[in-house]
Amino acid sequence: MDNRMQAQDFLDEFDAILASDIPDIDKLAWAFGRITDGIIDYARHEIEVATALHDQDARIRVQIKTDTLKHARYIFATNYSRITGRSVWDE
């Protein structure tokens, strides 16, 4: 599946979530989780390429970006849990 098809699938899924009757906080959690999952997954590929090319500087930059995003997800998940009493993601 090419990038345009993946992007359209995401937008269709996003529109369906926005139109649903689920609470807004769950819509926000879904969107944040889905977007950050995609960024982290892409970063894993970047790390693999940098490692294969023996580009330590690029690998470290991407690893820092990934760790920062994972920390942001942790902060979001902690606050979501405190607000709703439920777990946001299975991590």
N, C-alpha and C positions, 0 to 999 in steps of 0.2 A: 504494500500500500504506500503510495507516495505521500509526501508531506501535505499537499493540498487536500487530499482525501482525509488524512488524519485530522487536519485542522477543521474540516467541515464536519466530520463525525463528532469532534469535541464541541463545536458550536451548536450542533443539533442536540447533543446531550445536555449542554449547558442551558440552552433555551427550554428544554423539557423540564429540567430541575427548577429553573426560575418560574415556570408556569405552574409548577406543582403546588400542592397545599401544605408542603412541609414547612416548619417554622423557618424564618429568615436566618436564624443562627445556624441551622443545619445546612441551608443553602450556602452560606458563607463558608462553613467548614468543608463542604464538598468541593467548592471552587478552590479554596486555598490548598486543600489536600491534593486535588487533581493536578493543579498547576505546578505545585512544588514537587510532586512525584515525577512529573515529566522533566522538570529541570534537573532533578537529582539523577534520574535515569540517563539523561543526555550527558551529564557530567561524568558518570561512570565510564561511558564510552570515550570521552575526552581523556580521562585518566589512563585508560588502556592504550590509547594512541600515543600519548605522551610517554608512557612507560616503554612501549615498543620502540619509540624513536629515541629513547634515552634522553628525553628532554625533562630534566629534573625541575627546572624552574617552572615550566608549564604545568607539570604534575602537581607541584606544591600550590600554585595559584588556584588550580581547579579544586584541589583538596580543601583549601581554605574556604572557597566559595561553598562547596558542598557541606562542610562542617557548620558554617554559619547558617546555611539554610536549614539544616537539621536542627540546629539550636532554636531557630525561629519556630519551626514546627513543634518543638518541645514546649516552648513558651505558649504557643497557641493552644496546644492540646491540654496543658495544665490549666489554663484559664477556662477553656471550654468545659473541662471536667468540673471545675469549681463552680461554674455558673449553672450547668445543666445537671450535674450529678452523674453524667454518663461519659464513657470513653469515646473519643472522637475517631481514633484509628487503632488498628491492631498492629502496634509496633513494639 
